[in-house]
Amino acid sequence: MQHAPSRCCWRLALLRAAAASLLLAPLLLLAPVTPVSGTSFVKACGAQLCVDGKPWYFQGANAYWLIDYVQFDRGSVDIFFDWANKFGLKVIRLWAFNHRMPYQWGGYDETQFRGLDYIVDSAGRHNIRLIVALGNTWTAYRSPQDYMRMAGVDPAGKDLLDFYSSEHVRHFYRDHISAITQRNNTYNARRYKDDPTIMMYDAMNEPRCPGCVDTSSQAQVRGFLAEMTSHLRAVAPSQLVALGTEGYFLNSYEEWNSGAGVRCEGEDWAALAGTSSIDVTVVHAYERQMESVPPKWYQCDFDCYANFLIQYLSVHQRIAAGAKKPLIMEEYGLILPQYTADQRVQLFQLVADNLRWMKSTGGAMAGVMFWNAAVGNVWDDGYNVYLDGPVVKPVPVPAPTPPPQPPSGVTPAGPVPTPAPAPPAPAPPPEPSRAPIVANTETLTDFLRGPQRAACAEAAAKWWLPIWTNSWAYTVDTTALAKRTATYTVLSVLRDTSNALYY
Ligand SMILES: *[C@@H]1O[C@H](CO)[C@@H](O)[C@H](O)[C@H]1NC(C)=O
């Protein structure tokens, strides 16, 4: 997910948050928690995550906005982690980069770095672990172009593949990884690499390379990712190493992709899962990743998406187990108002059921993290779940009583108006013979290799349909799911899952 408030809204969000945190403070019940400091690092043990040698399954969330809010209100960070504890969110994910972090090769804004220090220290005090991403494919906060410029490579006329293949960029990025992991936290004098609060690093968030499907460009991308994950493992050997991948398939399992053009993002998930320098495999799953699907090439609706997701997770769980690596669903969520609040509850329940099933069977999916946990008036990108919102579903206001109708058979007084001629029925839209190739439109820039992706997707559409149709199955009874969750809220699902998982 690339969402981040634009600069205009970011400032507004800061003001709102300042007001919100004042309101929140008196509402908190502070439960004593054992700090992470002094406890163990989370380890991979086969295809599971372990703490102190015992399998560990968790629910968690993303909260990228912490790096903004911490700049003006340290208290809001503590308040947020208190709320996270209340709902058993044991792991929080955020960026370890910011607008001026770095601002040049080796140059990090000390104020922004101290903000991250505070978040890490506060998480440790609250017994919450962190996953931090070290870079981003998207433009939020620090883009690949920014990294290229800082590495002395002019991005003009170049693209993402040049980012991955440049020796200068690779050198720069290795140094960036070292700078973060070697940081001495100003709040607890502990190096990040030695702090069990930081459970895992994503060497990069959503490392796509659109259109990079040929052997040579794949070698460049995978070479970059292998180099950065190996470097991470060398400089931070106690912590877990991962990539914030979305889960897209390229050279195998393409029938499980969410559309014909998905393989064109250049992510060969099954191959990456086998990379020796990666400890944990990762998926990010959103309904917006779905292209139109057969048989009629409708946009996949919620029912369709729920069924797709279960199959998508299931195949990733099987591959992860085969590679003897745990799997974390690092991002999922449902945007409102395009979908309903009830559908969001259903999605969360579906994911929670899967997690509980994984725990009971010792499965590879060790944790699930929704996008995006928030409190107070944190800016909402449409995906926010407010932990300080109502846990009990509000009773719907009854519809107003309709005005009395005349008894049947009685003709209303007055002339009967002549009905206006019905407008001609709109012609049904022509049914396309294959998926409209619509990627996220914001990805279709030249730098992000939009034209190369489009060409690749056109080609894939010609053969993808039959293999997808063959593998597709409806296995989720969404009517029963809706009935079962009718009185639930997202927060009640989180609370109940927490009780079932940890006690
Ligand atoms: C971090 O810095 C403090 C203050 O300069 C110092 O006392 C401490 O030893 C440093 N910690 C490490 C792990 O280097």
The ligand as an SDF file (V2000), in Angstrom:
LIG
                    3D

 14 14  0  0  0  0  0  0  0  0999 V2000
   24.7540    4.7820   22.7600 C   0  0  0  0  0  0  0  0  0  0  0  0
   25.1310    6.0990   23.0910 O   0  0  0  0  0  0  0  0  0  0  0  0
   25.2900    6.3190   24.4900 C   0  0  0  0  0  0  0  0  0  0  0  0
   25.5290    7.7980   24.6920 C   0  0  0  0  0  0  0  0  0  0  0  0
   26.5530    8.2710   23.8720 O   0  0  0  0  0  0  0  0  0  0  0  0
   26.4290    5.4670   25.0060 C   0  0  0  0  0  0  0  0  0  0  0  0
   26.5910    5.6540   26.4030 O   0  0  0  0  0  0  0  0  0  0  0  0
   26.1070    4.0170   24.7190 C   0  0  0  0  0  0  0  0  0  0  0  0
   27.1960    3.2010   25.1190 O   0  0  0  0  0  0  0  0  0  0  0  0
   25.8280    3.8170   23.2340 C   0  0  0  0  0  0  0  0  0  0  0  0
   25.3260    2.4690   23.0490 N   0  0  0  0  0  0  0  0  0  0  0  0
   25.9490    1.6300   22.2180 C   0  0  0  0  0  0  0  0  0  0  0  0
   25.3030    0.2580   22.1350 C   0  0  0  0  0  0  0  0  0  0  0  0
   26.9000    1.9080   21.5300 O   0  0  0  0  0  0  0  0  0  0  0  0
  1  2  1  0
  1 10  1  0
  2  3  1  0
  3  4  1  0
  3  6  1  0
  4  5  1  0
  6  7  1  0
  6  8  1  0
  8  9  1  0
  8 10  1  0
 10 11  1  0
 11 12  1  0
 12 13  1  0
 12 14  2  0
M  END
$$$$
